[in-house]
Each structure stands twice: as structure tokens, then as C-alpha cells.
């Protein structure tokens, strides 16, 4: 599943004697999925890793139980501060000795060797800012985790047509998940699970705290690439997204948050005065879709393209 480096992308060899690796997961009453993640970490790497639980106010007792494990630190963020802020705090908690950070959802299970494989890929691409694995759902469906950066055109088309005509060209461009799982440069990588080069992450200022939920990973991928730190998709590393997080429990609320963040991202990239009509059309389209999402599970669930198995 590996291919030559994309044109213009620098690769190289570095000593395998890297460096510290840490794991950060943002939690909000994660329930029974968290122990599965923690159990999988030891099989995913031969390194000793420190794990930080950046907790946004869990009430189910799961994070307290997890913190009793060796190498696990519970960091209370002070409330539900949002994903990006919590991730920033968790990464800062790891300290300066960590060169790479695996940021992962608590409802992910890491396949054996996956962390070490992500680090190996990052070392082959010494300018890479982030490296993302192949993410599978429990039934083996490939989760679309390496995509193009969205444009205002694809955003408007997807907002207006995606829920009832998912095969439209704008939704396909927005999703960009039909590509074969080969090692390549991507516009952005899913924050559900990705390896961050600490130096690059800090150089761009980490996650933008103005994103409460959703699109913070899109924004980060864009800023990394703009600063010369490309995003590399590495399907030779595999993880499983088992679900059961808050997004699955509250699809309508999450859809509304997604639409809000989508507008925030796209309007910030098309902020010139003469682009105001485009922003207005985008706002209307996303508002209509958000209203429908509040009433319809179909719209809240998003546009479903044909599934692809690994």
C-alpha cells in the first residue's frame, strides 16, 4: 500500500533512535471504549509511552479508573472547553521530551504495531507535520480520514445537495474518500487518530481554539501545509474506530455543530469583501441543512456514499 513520495515532498532517513512518543485522548464520559484504547496501546508500539487523558468533564467514572493505570495521567481541563483546546492542553502536559504525539479518540482501537508504523513513516518524511492511519469501522468499512481541503464551491454544493443526492460532484469532492488506500499527501487528516510532529504542531500554534467541535482538524491540516509541513496518509498503519462516542449518541446536535464549524472555516478562507455573496449563499445553504438536520436523522447522518471495504 506504499508508493513513491508525492512530487516535491522531501523524504529521508533518520536514526530509528527517536525520540519520545506520547498519546493524548480528549475524553467526555467515554464509557467502556476507553479501556479498549488503553489496552491496545501496548501492542501498537514497543516504546514506553505516556498517556494523557484531557478530560472535558466526564461524569461516568471511566477516566478516574483509567488514571489508576501506570503511565496514564488525568488532566482536567476545567469543563467542556471543546476538542481543540483540550487537545492543546493535553499535548502541553506531555512536556518537551516528546517528539511525536498520537492524538486519538477514546473510541479507537489501535492495531498491533500501528504507532511504530506511523512514526516510521514520519521519519521517512522529515518535513511531515502529521501522519494519519487507515481508519476502519467495526465492520471493516474504510472511514474517510484523508481528504482534500474543502472549498467554498464544494461546501455550498455539499450543503445544498449532499443529503438527498450524495453522488453529486461537490459531495464527492468534499468527501474525497473513494481514493485507493495508498501512502500519499492529503489536504487534511481526521483528528479521530493522527500522529503529530510536535515541532510542527507548535510552529503553527496548535489547534485554533475558536473551533469548539469539528473542523479543527481541517484547519490544522491547512495551516500545517501552508507552513511547509505536509499531511501524509499512511494506510500501512491501521486502527479501528469502534464508535460509541458522544457524536453517535447525539447525531442532531453534532450535525448542528458541524455546520457551524464548516461555515467558520470556509468563511475565514474566503473573507475578502467581494466574496461576501459567496459567504451569504454558504450561510443560507448550511443554515437550511442545519434546520433539516435538527428534524431528520437522514440529514444529521450526512451524505452516505457507497461503502468500500478494506
N, C-alpha and C positions, 0 to 999 in steps of 0.2 A: 504494500500500500504506500510505498515511498517513491517519490520521483525527484528529479533534479530540482535544485533550488530555482525559484522564480527569477526571471531576468532582473538583474540589478540588486538582488538580495545577497548580501555577503554571508558566506559560511566560513567555517574554520574549525580547527581542532584546538581544544584547550585541555588542560590536565583534568582527568577524572576526579582528582582530589579536590573537589568543590567543597567547601562551602557548606554552610548550614542551610537546611530546608525547614521551614515551618508550615503549619497548617492553621488556617483561620476559617471558622464557620460562624455565620451570623444566625442566632437562634431566637425563636419566639414560640415557646411551648412546642418543641419539635416532636415530643412523644416518643414512640418506640423506634423511630428511624435513626435517632442519634446513636444508640449503642451499635447499630449495624455499621454506621460510618466509622466509628472509632475502632471497631474490631477489624475493619478492612485495611486500616492504615498500616498496621504492622506487616501485612502481606504485600503492600504496594511499594514498599521501599526497604532497603537494607540499612538505611541511615536511622540514627536516633533523631526523632523529630519532636518538637514541642507543639502542642495543640492549644490554640486559644479559642474559647467559646465567647464570642462577642454577643452578649445576651441583651435583647431589647425588651426584657420584662416578662420572661417566662413565668407561668404560674402552675405548671404541671409537675414540678419536682424533677424533671428529666435532667436539667443542667446541673443541679446540685449533686445528683447521683453520678453523673459523668465526671464531675470535678474531683471525685474521690479516686479516680484512676491516676496512675503515675504519668507525669508528663502533660497533664491536662490542666489548664488554667481557666478559671471562670472570671471573665471581665464583665462587670455590669455597666452598661452604657448610660444608665440613669433614666431609662424609659424607652418608648418606641421611637427612636430617633431616626429611623429609616435605614435602608440597607447600606448605602454608600458611607454614611457617617460611621455606622457600626463597623464596617469593614476597615475603614481608615484607622479607627481606634484599635481594632484587633491587630492589624499589621504593625502599628506603632508599638504595641505591647510586646511584640516578639523581640525587639531590640536590634541593634545594629549588626550582630554577628550572623544574621540570616540573610543569605544572598537571594534565595528564591522562596516565594510564598505560594502554597497551594490554597487558593480561595475556593471553597466548595460549599454547596448547600448541605444542610444536615440530612437531607433525604437522598443522598447519593451513596452508592457503594462502589468502592474502588476495586477494580480487578487487580490480581496479583501483578506486581512489577510496574504498575501504571505511573506512580510518582517518579520512579527512577527513569522510566522511558521519557517522560516529559522533560526531566532535567537533561537527559542525554540529547534530546532534540534541541533544547535551548542552548546547549553548549556548542552544537553544530552551527547555530545561527547566533553569533555573539552580539548582534545588534537587536535581536528579537526582544520586544517588550513583554509579550505574553505568548503562551503556548497552550492550545486547547486540545483536549482529548476527543475521541469519538464517544458520544454520549448515546446510550441505548435506553429505551424504556424497558420495563419488565418483560414485555412480550417480544423483545428483540428488534423493535422498530427503531430506526435511526432518528434521534432527536436533532432538529435543525440547529446546530450550535456554532456554525461558522458561516457567516453571511456577508453580503455586500453592505456597505453603508447605505442607509435609506436616503432617497432624495425627496424633494417636495412633490415631484411628479408621481413617484411610486407611492408616497404617503397619501396623496389625495385619491389616486385610483384605488388603492387598497381600502381606504376608509369608506369610499362610496360603494365599491363593488365586491369587496372581498368576502363578505359574509354570505352572499347569495350566488355569486359567480366566482368561486375560488380559483378557477383556471385562467382568469384574466391575466394579461401580461404584467400588469402592475403588481398584483399579489404575488405572482411567480418571481418577479424581480425583488420584491420586498422580502419574500421568504428565502429565496435562493438556496433551497435545501435539496434540489434534485441532483446536484453535482456528485460525482463519484467520490467516495471517501479516500482521497489521496492527500499526501502531505503537500500543503500549498499555503500561500499567503491569503489571508482573509481580511475583509474590511473590519470585522469585529468578531469577538468570540463570546459565547454565552458565559455570563457570570455564575451559572449553575456549577461550573467546575472549570477552573483555568489556573495555570501556573504563571505567576507574575515575577518578572525580574525586578528585584527590589530597587535597584539603581534607577531603572526606567520609570517605575511607578512613582518614586519620589521626585524624579525630574519633572514630571508633568503635574505634580501636586496631588496625586492620588485621585480618588473618586470626587466628582463635583458634588458637594453637599446639598445643592439645590434640587437634586433628584431624590425624592423620598423613596420611590419604588419604581423599578423598570426604567430602561434606557440609560441607567448609569453605566452599564457595560458597553453600550453602543457609543456613548460619549467618550468613555475611556479609550476604547479602541481607536476612535477617530483621532483623539489627541496624541496617543502613543505614535500612531503612524505619521502624523504631522510633525512630530519631533524626531523622526528618524528611527523609531522603534516599532518595526512591523509586528503584526499579529500572525502567528503561524499555527495552522491547523495540523495536528499530529494524530491521525487515526490509528497509529500503531500503539497508542495508549488508549485503553478502553475503560469506561466507567458506566455504571448503571444508575439512572435516575428512577428511583423506586416510587416517587410520589408520596402523597400524604402530608404535604406541607400546607401552609395557610392558603396558598393560591388555589389549590384543589378544593379546599373547604369553602371558600368564598369566591366563586368564579365571577359573579357580577361585580362585586366590589373591586376585585383585582382588574377586571376589564376597564372599569372607570379610571382606575389609577394608571393603567397602561395608556389609555387615550390621552390623559392629561400630560404624562411624561413625553409621549410622542409629539404632542404639539410643542412642548417646551424645547425639545431637541431640535425639531425641524425649524421652528420659528427663529431659534438662535443662529441657525446656519443660513437663513435667508432673511436677514434683518435689515437690509437696505430699504430706504423709503419707497423706491419704485417697485419693491417686491411685496408691498402691502396688500395688493389684490390677491396674490397667491396665498398669503398668510390668512386672509379672510376666508377664501374658499376652503383651505385646510381646516380652519377652526370650525366652519359650518359642517364640513363632512365628518370630522371627528366628534363634534357635538351630537350630530344625528346618530352616529354609530354608538356613542356612549349612551344615548337615550334608549336606543333599541337594546343595548346590552343589559340595561337595568331591567328590561322586561322579558328578554329572550335568552334562554340558555344557549341556543344555537349561536347567536351573535356573540355572547360572552365567551363562548369557547373558541372563537376565532375561525378563520377560514381553514378548512381541512383539505389539504391536497392529498392525492393518493399516497398511501403509505409505502415506505421502502424498508425492507428488512436488511439487516447486516449480512 
